[in-house]
Amino acid sequence: MRLCELRQKEVINVCTCASLGCVIDVEIDKKNGCITALIVPGCSRFSSFWGRDNEIIIPWKCICQIGKDIILVELPKHEK
């Protein structure tokens, strides 16, 4: 799977049934070239003109399933 394919998928937290947004980037282990985390945009600030607060980093081990249109993740402590 290519990064451009991951970026088209919506990330859903199965613990809260909340949409976290779409993948904007990935973290890669330089030693073995494997993806270690997905990165989605964080909550918006006062105005989207000024950007976003933080990115949500989702460790690869938290990914439950990657489907055709969505990625299911399990993040029990995360609240959007």
All heavy atoms as a GROMACS GRO file, in nm:
protein
  626
    1MET      N    1   0.085  -0.118   0.000
    1MET     CA    2   0.000   0.000   0.000
    1MET      C    3   0.089   0.124   0.000
    1MET      O    4   0.189   0.129   0.070
    1MET     CB    5  -0.090  -0.002   0.124
    1MET     CG    6  -0.184   0.114   0.128
    1MET     SD    7  -0.304   0.107   0.260
    1MET     CE    8  -0.401  -0.031   0.206
    2ARG      N    9   0.049   0.222  -0.074
    2ARG     CA   10   0.125   0.347  -0.084
    2ARG      C   11   0.069   0.452   0.009
    2ARG      O   12  -0.047   0.446   0.051
    2ARG     CB   13   0.118   0.398  -0.227
    2ARG     CG   14   0.183   0.304  -0.324
    2ARG     CD   15   0.171   0.356  -0.463
    2ARG     NE   16   0.236   0.262  -0.553
    2ARG     CZ   17   0.258   0.285  -0.678
    2ARG    NH1   18   0.218   0.399  -0.731
    2ARG    NH2   19   0.319   0.196  -0.752
    3LEU      N   20   0.153   0.550   0.042
    3LEU     CA   21   0.110   0.659   0.130
    3LEU      C   22  -0.010   0.732   0.072
    3LEU      O   23  -0.103   0.767   0.145
    3LEU     CB   24   0.225   0.757   0.156
    3LEU     CG   25   0.190   0.880   0.238
    3LEU    CD1   26   0.138   0.840   0.376
    3LEU    CD2   27   0.309   0.972   0.251
    4CYS      N   28  -0.012   0.753  -0.058
    4CYS     CA   29  -0.125   0.824  -0.118
    4CYS      C   30  -0.256   0.747  -0.097
    4CYS      O   31  -0.362   0.808  -0.085
    4CYS     CB   32  -0.100   0.852  -0.265
    4CYS     SG   33  -0.082   0.706  -0.367
    5GLU      N   34  -0.250   0.615  -0.088
    5GLU     CA   35  -0.370   0.536  -0.061
    5GLU      C   36  -0.413   0.551   0.085
    5GLU      O   37  -0.532   0.556   0.115
    5GLU     CB   38  -0.345   0.389  -0.093
    5GLU     CG   39  -0.323   0.363  -0.241
    5GLU     CD   40  -0.285   0.218  -0.268
    5GLU    OE1   41  -0.360   0.128  -0.222
    5GLU    OE2   42  -0.182   0.196  -0.332
    6LEU      N   43  -0.316   0.557   0.178
    6LEU     CA   44  -0.348   0.576   0.319
    6LEU      C   45  -0.410   0.713   0.342
    6LEU      O   46  -0.500   0.729   0.425
    6LEU     CB   47  -0.223   0.562   0.406
    6LEU     CG   48  -0.171   0.423   0.430
    6LEU    CD1   49  -0.039   0.428   0.507
    6LEU    CD2   50  -0.272   0.339   0.505
    7ARG      N   51  -0.363   0.813   0.270
    7ARG     CA   52  -0.411   0.951   0.290
    7ARG      C   53  -0.557   0.968   0.250
    7ARG      O   54  -0.622   1.064   0.289
    7ARG     CB   55  -0.324   1.049   0.212
    7ARG     CG   56  -0.184   1.057   0.269
    7ARG     CD   57  -0.105   1.158   0.196
    7ARG     NE   58  -0.154   1.290   0.239
    7ARG     CZ   59  -0.087   1.401   0.226
    7ARG    NH1   60   0.032   1.400   0.169
    7ARG    NH2   61  -0.135   1.515   0.266
    8GLN      N   62  -0.611   0.878   0.173
    8GLN     CA   63  -0.750   0.887   0.129
    8GLN      C   64  -0.846   0.821   0.226
    8GLN      O   65  -0.966   0.826   0.208
    8GLN     CB   66  -0.765   0.823  -0.009
    8GLN     CG   67  -0.684   0.893  -0.115
    8GLN     CD   68  -0.683   0.817  -0.247
    8GLN    OE1   69  -0.734   0.707  -0.256
    8GLN    NE2   70  -0.624   0.877  -0.348
    9LYS      N   71  -0.794   0.758   0.331
    9LYS     CA   72  -0.878   0.684   0.424
    9LYS      C   73  -0.905   0.764   0.552
    9LYS      O   74  -0.816   0.829   0.605
    9LYS     CB   75  -0.811   0.552   0.461
    9LYS     CG   76  -0.789   0.462   0.339
    9LYS     CD   77  -0.721   0.334   0.378
    9LYS     CE   78  -0.679   0.252   0.260
    9LYS     NZ   79  -0.785   0.209   0.173
   10GLU      N   80  -1.027   0.756   0.600
   10GLU     CA   81  -1.066   0.822   0.724
   10GLU      C   82  -1.029   0.732   0.841
   10GLU      O   83  -1.047   0.610   0.836
   10GLU     CB   84  -1.216   0.849   0.724
   10GLU     CG   85  -1.264   0.925   0.843
   10GLU     CD   86  -1.413   0.955   0.836
   10GLU    OE1   87  -1.482   0.901   0.748
   10GLU    OE2   88  -1.458   1.034   0.920
   11VAL      N   89  -0.977   0.790   0.949
   11VAL     CA   90  -0.937   0.715   1.067
   11VAL      C   91  -1.049   0.725   1.171
   11VAL      O   92  -1.092   0.834   1.207
   11VAL     CB   93  -0.804   0.769   1.124
   11VAL    CG1   94  -0.765   0.692   1.248
   11VAL    CG2   95  -0.694   0.763   1.020
   12ILE      N   96  -1.096   0.609   1.219
   12ILE     CA   97  -1.204   0.602   1.317
   12ILE      C   98  -1.151   0.535   1.443
   12ILE      O   99  -1.092   0.428   1.437
   12ILE     CB  100  -1.324   0.520   1.263
   12ILE    CG1  101  -1.373   0.572   1.129
   12ILE    CG2  102  -1.435   0.511   1.367
   12ILE    CD1  103  -1.444   0.704   1.134
   13ASN      N  104  -1.176   0.598   1.558
   13ASN     CA  105  -1.140   0.539   1.687
   13ASN      C  106  -1.254   0.447   1.730
   13ASN      O  107  -1.366   0.493   1.754
   13ASN     CB  108  -1.117   0.649   1.791
   13ASN     CG  109  -1.069   0.596   1.923
   13ASN    OD1  110  -1.064   0.476   1.946
   13ASN    ND2  111  -1.031   0.686   2.011
   14VAL      N  112  -1.227   0.316   1.741
   14VAL     CA  113  -1.333   0.221   1.775
   14VAL      C  114  -1.378   0.234   1.920
   14VAL      O  115  -1.487   0.190   1.956
   14VAL     CB  116  -1.291   0.075   1.744
   14VAL    CG1  117  -1.267   0.056   1.596
   14VAL    CG2  118  -1.171   0.032   1.824
   15CYS      N  119  -1.297   0.294   2.005
   15CYS     CA  120  -1.334   0.311   2.147
   15CYS      C  121  -1.441   0.418   2.166
   15CYS      O  122  -1.526   0.408   2.255
   15CYS     CB  123  -1.212   0.346   2.230
   15CYS     SG  124  -1.090   0.213   2.236
   16THR      N  125  -1.437   0.522   2.083
   16THR     CA  126  -1.532   0.633   2.097
   16THR      C  127  -1.623   0.649   1.975
   16THR      O  128  -1.712   0.734   1.975
   16THR     CB  129  -1.455   0.766   2.116
   16THR    OG1  130  -1.374   0.788   1.999
   16THR    CG2  131  -1.369   0.763   2.240
   17CYS      N  132  -1.599   0.570   1.872
   17CYS     CA  133  -1.672   0.580   1.744
   17CYS      C  134  -1.658   0.718   1.681
   17CYS      O  135  -1.743   0.763   1.607
   17CYS     CB  136  -1.819   0.545   1.761
   17CYS     SG  137  -1.844   0.376   1.816
   18ALA      N  138  -1.548   0.787   1.713
   18ALA     CA  139  -1.526   0.922   1.661
   18ALA      C  140  -1.430   0.918   1.542
   18ALA      O  141  -1.336   0.839   1.539
   18ALA     CB  142  -1.466   1.010   1.770
   19SER      N  143  -1.457   1.005   1.448
   19SER     CA  144  -1.366   1.022   1.336
   19SER      C  145  -1.251   1.111   1.379
   19SER      O  146  -1.271   1.217   1.438
   19SER     CB  147  -1.440   1.088   1.219
   19SER     OG  148  -1.348   1.121   1.117
   20LEU      N  149  -1.128   1.068   1.351
   20LEU     CA  150  -1.010   1.146   1.386
   20LEU      C  151  -0.959   1.226   1.267
   20LEU      O  152  -0.868   1.306   1.281
   20LEU     CB  153  -0.900   1.054   1.438
   20LEU     CG  154  -0.937   0.971   1.561
   20LEU    CD1  155  -0.821   0.880   1.599
   20LEU    CD2  156  -0.976   1.059   1.678
   21GLY      N  157  -1.015   1.204   1.150
   21GLY     CA  158  -0.970   1.272   1.030
   21GLY      C  159  -0.901   1.175   0.936
   21GLY      O  160  -0.909   1.053   0.954
   22CYS      N  161  -0.833   1.229   0.839
   22CYS     CA  162  -0.761   1.146   0.742
   22CYS      C  163  -0.611   1.154   0.768
   22CYS      O  164  -0.560   1.253   0.820
   22CYS     CB  165  -0.790   1.194   0.600
   22CYS     SG  166  -0.962   1.169   0.552
   23VAL      N  167  -0.542   1.050   0.728
   23VAL     CA  168  -0.397   1.042   0.746
   23VAL      C  169  -0.330   1.154   0.668
   23VAL      O  170  -0.361   1.176   0.551
   23VAL     CB  171  -0.344   0.905   0.698
   23VAL    CG1  172  -0.194   0.897   0.708
   23VAL    CG2  173  -0.408   0.792   0.778
   24ILE      N  174  -0.238   1.228   0.734
   24ILE     CA  175  -0.163   1.331   0.664
   24ILE      C  176  -0.017   1.293   0.646
   24ILE      O  177   0.052   1.349   0.561
   24ILE     CB  178  -0.173   1.469   0.733
   24ILE    CG1  179  -0.123   1.463   0.877
   24ILE    CG2  180  -0.314   1.523   0.725
   24ILE    CD1  181  -0.108   1.599   0.944
   25ASP      N  182   0.031   1.198   0.728
   25ASP     CA  183   0.172   1.158   0.719
   25ASP      C  184   0.191   1.027   0.794
   25ASP      O  185   0.100   0.980   0.861
   25ASP     CB  186   0.260   1.266   0.780
   25ASP     CG  187   0.402   1.267   0.723
   25ASP    OD1  188   0.435   1.177   0.643
   25ASP    OD2  189   0.479   1.357   0.759
   26VAL      N  190   0.308   0.969   0.783
   26VAL     CA  191   0.344   0.848   0.856
   26VAL      C  192   0.483   0.866   0.918
   26VAL      O  193   0.562   0.948   0.871
   26VAL     CB  194   0.345   0.723   0.766
   26VAL    CG1  195   0.206   0.692   0.716
   26VAL    CG2  196   0.441   0.737   0.651
   27GLU      N  197   0.509   0.791   1.025
   27GLU     CA  198   0.644   0.782   1.081
   27GLU      C  199   0.704   0.651   1.034
   27GLU      O  200   0.636   0.548   1.036
   27GLU     CB  201   0.641   0.782   1.234
   27GLU     CG  202   0.621   0.915   1.296
   27GLU     CD  203   0.632   0.909   1.448
   27GLU    OE1  204   0.649   0.801   1.506
   27GLU    OE2  205   0.624   1.016   1.509
   28ILE      N  206   0.829   0.655   0.994
   28ILE     CA  207   0.896   0.536   0.942
   28ILE      C  208   1.022   0.509   1.022
   28ILE      O  209   1.098   0.602   1.052
   28ILE     CB  210   0.929   0.553   0.792
   28ILE    CG1  211   0.800   0.572   0.714
   28ILE    CG2  212   1.011   0.436   0.740
   28ILE    CD1  213   0.818   0.598   0.567
   29ASP      N  214   1.044   0.382   1.057
   29ASP     CA  215   1.167   0.340   1.124
   29ASP      C  216   1.279   0.341   1.020
   29ASP      O  217   1.272   0.269   0.920
   29ASP     CB  218   1.149   0.200   1.182
   29ASP     CG  219   1.269   0.152   1.262
   29ASP    OD1  220   1.380   0.205   1.242
   29ASP    OD2  221   1.251   0.061   1.344
   30LYS      N  222   1.379   0.422   1.042
   30LYS     CA  223   1.489   0.438   0.946
   30LYS      C  224   1.570   0.310   0.928
   30LYS      O  225   1.625   0.286   0.822
   30LYS     CB  226   1.581   0.551   0.988
   30LYS     CG  227   1.517   0.686   0.982
   30LYS     CD  228   1.612   0.794   1.029
   30LYS     CE  229   1.543   0.928   1.036
   30LYS     NZ  230   1.633   1.032   1.085
   31LYS      N  231   1.576   0.228   1.033
   31LYS     CA  232   1.658   0.107   1.026
   31LYS      C  233   1.598   0.000   0.936
   31LYS      O  234   1.668  -0.062   0.858
   31LYS     CB  235   1.681   0.050   1.166
   31LYS     CG  236   1.766   0.138   1.253
   31LYS     CD  237   1.788   0.077   1.390
   31LYS     CE  238   1.870   0.172   1.476
   31LYS     NZ  239   1.888   0.118   1.612
   32ASN      N  240   1.467  -0.023   0.949
   32ASN     CA  241   1.407  -0.131   0.871
   32ASN      C  242   1.305  -0.084   0.767
   32ASN      O  243   1.252  -0.165   0.692
   32ASN     CB  244   1.344  -0.236   0.963
   32ASN     CG  245   1.234  -0.181   1.049
   32ASN    OD1  246   1.176  -0.078   1.019
   32ASN    ND2  247   1.204  -0.250   1.158
   33GLY      N  248   1.276   0.044   0.764
   33GLY     CA  249   1.185   0.099   0.662
   33GLY      C  250   1.038   0.070   0.687
   33GLY      O  251   0.956   0.092   0.599
   34CYS      N  252   1.002   0.023   0.806
   34CYS     CA  253   0.862  -0.008   0.838
   34CYS      C  254   0.792   0.115   0.897
   34CYS      O  255   0.853   0.196   0.965
   34CYS     CB  256   0.855  -0.122   0.939
   34CYS     SG  257   0.910  -0.278   0.871
   35ILE      N  258   0.662   0.124   0.870
   35ILE     CA  259   0.582   0.231   0.928
   35ILE      C  260   0.563   0.203   1.076
   35ILE      O  261   0.525   0.093   1.115
   35ILE     CB  262   0.445   0.241   0.858
   35ILE    CG1  263   0.463   0.279   0.712
   35ILE    CG2  264   0.354   0.341   0.929
   35ILE    CD1  265   0.335   0.278   0.631
   36THR      N  266   0.589   0.303   1.161
   36THR     CA  267   0.572   0.288   1.305
   36THR      C  268   0.449   0.361   1.358
   36THR      O  269   0.400   0.328   1.465
   36THR     CB  270   0.697   0.338   1.381
   36THR    OG1  271   0.717   0.476   1.349
   36THR    CG2  272   0.820   0.258   1.344
   37ALA      N  273   0.399   0.459   1.283
   37ALA     CA  274   0.282   0.535   1.329
   37ALA      C  275   0.216   0.608   1.213
   37ALA      O  276   0.282   0.641   1.113
   37ALA     CB  277   0.323   0.636   1.436
   38LEU      N  278   0.087   0.633   1.229
   38LEU     CA  279   0.012   0.718   1.137
   38LEU      C  280  -0.007   0.853   1.205
   38LEU      O  281  -0.020   0.861   1.327
   38LEU     CB  282  -0.125   0.659   1.107
   38LEU     CG  283  -0.130   0.523   1.039
   38LEU    CD1  284  -0.275   0.480   1.021
   38LEU    CD2  285  -0.058   0.524   0.907
   39ILE      N  286  -0.010   0.959   1.127
   39ILE     CA  287  -0.028   1.093   1.182
   39ILE      C  288  -0.152   1.154   1.118
   39ILE      O  289  -0.165   1.156   0.995
   39ILE     CB  290   0.096   1.181   1.155
   39ILE    CG1  291   0.220   1.116   1.217
   39ILE    CG2  292   0.074   1.322   1.207
   39ILE    CD1  293   0.350   1.182   1.180
   40VAL      N  294  -0.244   1.201   1.204
   40VAL     CA  295  -0.364   1.271   1.157
   40VAL      C  296  -0.365   1.409   1.219
   40VAL      O  297  -0.304   1.431   1.324
   40VAL     CB  298  -0.493   1.192   1.191
   40VAL    CG1  299  -0.497   1.059   1.120
   40VAL    CG2  300  -0.509   1.173   1.339
   41PRO      N  301  -0.431   1.505   1.157
   41PRO     CA  302  -0.434   1.640   1.215
   41PRO      C  303  -0.506   1.643   1.348
   41PRO      O  304  -0.601   1.569   1.370
   41PRO     CB  305  -0.509   1.723   1.111
   41PRO     CG  306  -0.569   1.628   1.016
   41PRO     CD  307  -0.506   1.496   1.035
   42GLY      N  308  -0.459   1.729   1.438
   42GLY     CA  309  -0.522   1.743   1.569
   42GLY      C  310  -0.642   1.834   1.561
   42GLY      O  311  -0.685   1.874   1.453
   43CYS      N  312  -0.697   1.867   1.675
   43CYS     CA  313  -0.814   1.956   1.682
   43CYS      C  314  -0.778   2.094   1.630
   43CYS      O  315  -0.666   2.141   1.651
   43CYS     CB  316  -0.864   1.966   1.826
   43CYS     SG  317  -0.920   1.810   1.891
   44SER      N  318  -0.875   2.158   1.568
   44SER     CA  319  -0.853   2.292   1.516
   44SER      C  320  -0.842   2.393   1.629
   44SER      O  321  -0.903   2.378   1.734
   44SER     CB  322  -0.967   2.334   1.424
   44SER     OG  323  -0.970   2.253   1.310
   45ARG      N  324  -0.767   2.498   1.604
   45ARG     CA  325  -0.760   2.610   1.699
   45ARG      C  326  -0.884   2.697   1.683
   45ARG      O  327  -0.980   2.660   1.618
   45ARG     CB  328  -0.636   2.694   1.670
   45ARG     CG  329  -0.508   2.625   1.706
   45ARG     CD  330  -0.394   2.722   1.689
   45ARG     NE  331  -0.267   2.653   1.699
   45ARG     CZ  332  -0.153   2.705   1.669
   45ARG    NH1  333  -0.145   2.829   1.626
   45ARG    NH2  334  -0.042   2.636   1.678
   46PHE      N  335  -0.878   2.816   1.738
   46PHE     CA  336  -0.989   2.910   1.731
   46PHE      C  337  -1.038   2.929   1.588
   46PHE      O  338  -1.156   2.928   1.561
   46PHE     CB  339  -0.945   3.045   1.791
   46PHE     CG  340  -1.051   3.149   1.785
   46PHE    CD1  341  -1.160   3.145   1.871
   46PHE    CD2  342  -1.043   3.253   1.694
   46PHE    CE1  343  -1.258   3.241   1.867
   46PHE    CE2  344  -1.140   3.350   1.688
   46PHE     CZ  345  -1.248   3.344   1.776
   47SER      N  346  -0.948   2.942   1.498
   47SER     CA  347  -0.984   2.956   1.358
   47SER      C  348  -0.893   2.867   1.276
   47SER      O  349  -0.774   2.859   1.301
   47SER     CB  350  -0.967   3.101   1.313
   47SER     OG  351  -0.979   3.110   1.173
   48SER      N  352  -0.947   2.797   1.178
   48SER     CA  353  -0.866   2.709   1.096
   48SER      C  354  -0.762   2.789   1.016
   48SER      O  355  -0.666   2.734   0.966
   48SER     CB  356  -0.954   2.628   1.002
   48SER     OG  357  -1.026   2.713   0.916
   49PHE      N  358  -0.781   2.920   1.007
   49PHE     CA  359  -0.685   3.006   0.938
   49PHE      C  360  -0.548   3.000   1.005
   49PHE      O  361  -0.445   3.007   0.942
   49PHE     CB  362  -0.737   3.150   0.936
   49PHE     CG  363  -0.641   3.248   0.876
   49PHE    CD1  364  -0.621   3.252   0.739
   49PHE    CD2  365  -0.569   3.335   0.956
   49PHE    CE1  366  -0.532   3.343   0.684
   49PHE    CE2  367  -0.480   3.426   0.902
   49PHE     CZ  368  -0.462   3.430   0.766
   50TRP      N  369  -0.547   2.985   1.139
   50TRP     CA  370  -0.422   2.983   1.214
   50TRP      C  371  -0.365   2.843   1.229
   50TRP      O  372  -0.269   2.822   1.300
   50TRP     CB  373  -0.442   3.044   1.352
   50TRP     CG  374  -0.467   3.191   1.344
   50TRP    CD1  375  -0.406   3.279   1.261
   50TRP    CD2  376  -0.558   3.267   1.420
   50TRP    NE1  377  -0.454   3.405   1.280
   50TRP    CE2  378  -0.548   3.400   1.378
   50TRP    CE3  379  -0.648   3.235   1.520
   50TRP    CZ2  380  -0.625   3.502   1.433
   50TRP    CZ3  381  -0.724   3.336   1.575
   50TRP    CH2  382  -0.712   3.468   1.532
   51GLY      N  383  -0.427   2.746   1.170
   51GLY     CA  384  -0.373   2.610   1.173
   51GLY      C  385  -0.431   2.525   1.284
   51GLY      O  386  -0.535   2.555   1.339
   52ARG      N  387  -0.360   2.418   1.316
   52ARG     CA  388  -0.407   2.321   1.415
   52ARG      C  389  -0.312   2.318   1.532
   52ARG      O  390  -0.196   2.355   1.522
   52ARG     CB  391  -0.416   2.183   1.351
   52ARG     CG  392  -0.515   2.180   1.236
   52ARG     CD  393  -0.535   2.039   1.187
   52ARG     NE  394  -0.637   2.036   1.085
   52ARG     CZ  395  -0.766   2.016   1.109
   52ARG    NH1  396  -0.808   1.997   1.230
   52ARG    NH2  397  -0.852   2.015   1.012
   53ASP      N  398  -0.364   2.274   1.648
   53ASP     CA  399  -0.282   2.266   1.768
   53ASP      C  400  -0.173   2.161   1.753
   53ASP      O  401  -0.057   2.193   1.743
   53ASP     CB  402  -0.368   2.233   1.890
   53ASP     CG  403  -0.452   2.351   1.934
   53ASP    OD1  404  -0.408   2.464   1.910
   53ASP    OD2  405  -0.558   2.329   1.991
   54ASN      N  406  -0.210   2.037   1.757
   54ASN     CA  407  -0.115   1.928   1.752
   54ASN      C  408  -0.163   1.821   1.656
   54ASN      O  409  -0.281   1.814   1.625
   54ASN     CB  410  -0.099   1.865   1.891
   54ASN     CG  411  -0.038   1.961   1.990
   54ASN    OD1  412   0.053   2.036   1.956
   54ASN    ND2  413  -0.088   1.961   2.111
   55GLU      N  414  -0.072   1.738   1.617
   55GLU     CA  415  -0.108   1.622   1.536
   55GLU      C  416  -0.132   1.506   1.630
   55GLU      O  417  -0.077   1.498   1.739
   55GLU     CB  418   0.005   1.590   1.440
   55GLU     CG  419   0.031   1.703   1.343
   55GLU     CD  420   0.164   1.688   1.269
   55GLU    OE1  421   0.256   1.627   1.326
   55GLU    OE2  422   0.173   1.736   1.157
   56ILE      N  423  -0.217   1.414   1.588
   56ILE     CA  424  -0.242   1.292   1.663
   56ILE      C  425  -0.153   1.184   1.603
   56ILE      O  426  -0.163   1.155   1.484
   56ILE     CB  427  -0.390   1.251   1.655
   56ILE    CG1  428  -0.479   1.363   1.708
   56ILE    CG2  429  -0.414   1.121   1.732
   56ILE    CD1  430  -0.627   1.344   1.676
   57ILE      N  431  -0.066   1.128   1.686
   57ILE     CA  432   0.023   1.022   1.640
   57ILE      C  433  -0.034   0.890   1.687
   57ILE      O  434  -0.052   0.868   1.808
   57ILE     CB  435   0.166   1.044   1.692
   57ILE    CG1  436   0.219   1.176   1.637
   57ILE    CG2  437   0.256   0.928   1.653
   57ILE    CD1  438   0.353   1.218   1.691
   58ILE      N  439  -0.067   0.804   1.593
   58ILE     CA  440  -0.129   0.676   1.623
   58ILE      C  441  -0.026   0.565   1.601
   58ILE      O  442   0.011   0.538   1.487
   58ILE     CB  443  -0.252   0.652   1.532
   58ILE    CG1  444  -0.350   0.767   1.548
   58ILE    CG2  445  -0.315   0.517   1.561
   58ILE    CD1  446  -0.457   0.773   1.443
   59PRO      N  447   0.022   0.503   1.709
   59PRO     CA  448   0.119   0.394   1.694
   59PRO      C  449   0.062   0.281   1.608
   59PRO      O  450  -0.058   0.252   1.614
   59PRO     CB  451   0.144   0.347   1.837
   59PRO     CG  452   0.098   0.459   1.923
   59PRO     CD  453  -0.012   0.529   1.848
   60TRP      N  454   0.149   0.217   1.532
   60TRP     CA  455   0.106   0.110   1.442
   60TRP      C  456   0.034  -0.001   1.518
   60TRP      O  457  -0.061  -0.060   1.468
   60TRP     CB  458   0.226   0.056   1.365
   60TRP     CG  459   0.185  -0.037   1.255
   60TRP    CD1  460   0.193  -0.172   1.256
   60TRP    CD2  461   0.129   0.000   1.129
   60TRP    NE1  462   0.144  -0.223   1.139
   60TRP    CE2  463   0.105  -0.119   1.058
   60TRP    CE3  464   0.096   0.121   1.069
   60TRP    CZ2  465   0.050  -0.121   0.930
   60TRP    CZ3  466   0.042   0.119   0.942
   60TRP    CH2  467   0.019  -0.001   0.874
   61LYS      N  468   0.077  -0.028   1.642
   61LYS     CA  469   0.016  -0.136   1.721
   61LYS      C  470  -0.130  -0.105   1.758
   61LYS      O  471  -0.204  -0.195   1.795
   61LYS     CB  472   0.097  -0.162   1.847
   61LYS     CG  473   0.098  -0.048   1.946
   61LYS     CD  474   0.181  -0.079   2.067
   61LYS     CE  475   0.177   0.041   2.162
   61LYS     NZ  476   0.258   0.019   2.280
   62CYS      N  477  -0.173   0.020   1.746
   62CYS     CA  478  -0.311   0.058   1.779
   62CYS      C  479  -0.405   0.044   1.661
   62CYS      O  480  -0.526   0.064   1.675
   62CYS     CB  481  -0.315   0.202   1.830
   62CYS     SG  482  -0.233   0.224   1.988
   63ILE      N  483  -0.353   0.008   1.545
   63ILE     CA  484  -0.437  -0.007   1.427
   63ILE      C  485  -0.504  -0.144   1.432
   63ILE      O  486  -0.437  -0.246   1.443
   63ILE     CB  487  -0.355   0.009   1.298
   63ILE    CG1  488  -0.298   0.150   1.291
   63ILE    CG2  489  -0.441  -0.021   1.175
   63ILE    CD1  490  -0.202   0.173   1.178
   64CYS      N  491  -0.637  -0.144   1.427
   64CYS     CA  492  -0.713  -0.269   1.430
   64CYS      C  493  -0.728  -0.328   1.291
   64CYS      O  494  -0.710  -0.447   1.270
   64CYS     CB  495  -0.852  -0.245   1.488
   64CYS     SG  496  -0.854  -0.183   1.655
   65GLN      N  497  -0.764  -0.241   1.196
   65GLN     CA  498  -0.789  -0.289   1.062
   65GLN      C  499  -0.781  -0.174   0.962
   65GLN      O  500  -0.823  -0.062   0.992
   65GLN     CB  501  -0.927  -0.353   1.054
   65GLN     CG  502  -0.956  -0.422   0.924
   65GLN     CD  503  -1.081  -0.506   0.932
   65GLN    OE1  504  -1.152  -0.507   1.033
   65GLN    NE2  505  -1.111  -0.578   0.825
   66ILE      N  506  -0.728  -0.205   0.845
   66ILE     CA  507  -0.726  -0.108   0.736
   66ILE      C  508  -0.819  -0.162   0.629
   66ILE      O  509  -0.796  -0.269   0.572
   66ILE     CB  510  -0.584  -0.090   0.680
   66ILE    CG1  511  -0.491  -0.035   0.788
   66ILE    CG2  512  -0.586   0.003   0.557
   66ILE    CD1  513  -0.347  -0.020   0.747
   67GLY      N  514  -0.927  -0.087   0.606
   67GLY     CA  515  -1.026  -0.128   0.508
   67GLY      C  516  -1.014  -0.050   0.379
   67GLY      O  517  -0.920   0.027   0.359
   68LYS      N  518  -1.111  -0.069   0.293
   68LYS     CA  519  -1.111  -0.002   0.163
   68LYS      C  520  -1.122   0.150   0.177
   68LYS      O  521  -1.055   0.224   0.107
   68LYS     CB  522  -1.228  -0.055   0.079
   68LYS     CG  523  -1.238   0.005  -0.057
   68LYS     CD  524  -1.354  -0.053  -0.134
   68LYS     CE  525  -1.368   0.018  -0.267
   68LYS     NZ  526  -1.485  -0.026  -0.341
   69ASP      N  527  -1.207   0.195   0.272
   69ASP     CA  528  -1.233   0.338   0.287
   69ASP      C  529  -1.190   0.396   0.421
   69ASP      O  530  -1.176   0.518   0.433
   69ASP     CB  531  -1.383   0.368   0.270
   69ASP     CG  532  -1.432   0.331   0.132
   69ASP    OD1  533  -1.356   0.351   0.036
   69ASP    OD2  534  -1.545   0.280   0.121
   70ILE      N  535  -1.175   0.311   0.524
   70ILE     CA  536  -1.144   0.361   0.658
   70ILE      C  537  -1.034   0.280   0.725
   70ILE      O  538  -1.004   0.168   0.684
   70ILE     CB  539  -1.268   0.363   0.750
   70ILE    CG1  540  -1.323   0.222   0.770
   70ILE    CG2  541  -1.374   0.456   0.698
   70ILE    CD1  542  -1.433   0.214   0.874
   71ILE      N  543  -0.976   0.340   0.827
   71ILE     CA  544  -0.878   0.273   0.912
   71ILE      C  545  -0.934   0.276   1.054
   71ILE      O  546  -0.967   0.382   1.106
   71ILE     CB  547  -0.742   0.346   0.909
   71ILE    CG1  548  -0.687   0.348   0.767
   71ILE    CG2  549  -0.642   0.280   1.005
   71ILE    CD1  550  -0.563   0.434   0.749
   72LEU      N  551  -0.951   0.157   1.113
   72LEU     CA  552  -1.001   0.147   1.250
   72LEU      C  553  -0.884   0.139   1.346
   72LEU      O  554  -0.792   0.059   1.327
   72LEU     CB  555  -1.089   0.022   1.265
   72LEU     CG  556  -1.213   0.017   1.176
   72LEU    CD1  557  -1.285  -0.116   1.195
   72LEU    CD2  558  -1.305   0.133   1.204
   73VAL      N  559  -0.887   0.226   1.448
   73VAL     CA  560  -0.779   0.229   1.547
   73VAL      C  561  -0.841   0.220   1.687
   73VAL      O  562  -0.957   0.255   1.707
   73VAL     CB  563  -0.692   0.357   1.536
   73VAL    CG1  564  -0.625   0.364   1.400
   73VAL    CG2  565  -0.772   0.482   1.562
   74GLU      N  566  -0.762   0.174   1.782
   74GLU     CA  567  -0.808   0.163   1.920
   74GLU      C  568  -0.723   0.254   2.007
   74GLU      O  569  -0.609   0.223   2.038
   74GLU     CB  570  -0.798   0.019   1.969
   74GLU     CG  571  -0.860  -0.003   2.102
   74GLU     CD  572  -0.866  -0.150   2.139
   74GLU    OE1  573  -0.837  -0.236   2.054
   74GLU    OE2  574  -0.902  -0.178   2.254
   75LEU      N  575  -0.780   0.370   2.042
   75LEU     CA  576  -0.714   0.469   2.126
   75LEU      C  577  -0.803   0.501   2.245
   75LEU      O  578  -0.878   0.598   2.244
   75LEU     CB  579  -0.686   0.598   2.047
   75LEU     CG  580  -0.589   0.585   1.930
   75LEU    CD1  581  -0.585   0.715   1.852
   75LEU    CD2  582  -0.452   0.548   1.978
   76PRO      N  583  -0.797   0.418   2.352
   76PRO     CA  584  -0.890   0.436   2.464
   76PRO      C  585  -0.878   0.569   2.537
   76PRO      O  586  -0.976   0.620   2.590
   76PRO     CB  587  -0.859   0.319   2.556
   76PRO     CG  588  -0.729   0.266   2.512
   76PRO     CD  589  -0.709   0.308   2.371
   77LYS      N  590  -0.759   0.630   2.543
   77LYS     CA  591  -0.741   0.752   2.620
   77LYS      C  592  -0.763   0.878   2.538
   77LYS      O  593  -0.764   0.987   2.592
   77LYS     CB  594  -0.599   0.755   2.679
   77LYS     CG  595  -0.575   0.646   2.778
   77LYS     CD  596  -0.436   0.654   2.831
   77LYS     CE  597  -0.408   0.540   2.927
   77LYS     NZ  598  -0.272   0.541   2.975
   78HIS      N  599  -0.776   0.864   2.407
   78HIS     CA  600  -0.784   0.982   2.321
   78HIS      C  601  -0.928   1.034   2.314
   78HIS      O  602  -1.021   0.961   2.298
   78HIS     CB  603  -0.738   0.949   2.179
   78HIS     CG  604  -0.747   1.066   2.087
   78HIS    ND1  605  -0.657   1.169   2.092
   78HIS    CD2  606  -0.837   1.100   1.996
   78HIS    CE1  607  -0.692   1.259   2.003
   78HIS    NE2  608  -0.802   1.221   1.945
   79GLU      N  609  -0.940   1.166   2.328
   79GLU     CA  610  -1.067   1.233   2.309
   79GLU      C  611  -1.049   1.343   2.208
   79GLU      O  612  -0.954   1.419   2.215
   79GLU     CB  613  -1.117   1.294   2.441
   79GLU     CG  614  -1.148   1.191   2.546
   79GLU     CD  615  -1.195   1.256   2.674
   79GLU    OE1  616  -1.242   1.372   2.669
   79GLU    OE2  617  -1.186   1.192   2.778
   80LYS      N  618  -1.138   1.354   2.115
   80LYS     CA  619  -1.128   1.458   2.014
   80LYS      C  620  -1.207   1.578   2.053
   80LYS      O  621  -1.312   1.572   2.106
   80LYS     CB  622  -1.173   1.408   1.878
   80LYS     CG  623  -1.147   1.511   1.770
   80LYS     CD  624  -1.165   1.453   1.634
   80LYS     CE  625  -1.129   1.561   1.534
   80LYS     NZ  626  -1.145   1.522   1.400
   0.00000   0.00000   0.00000
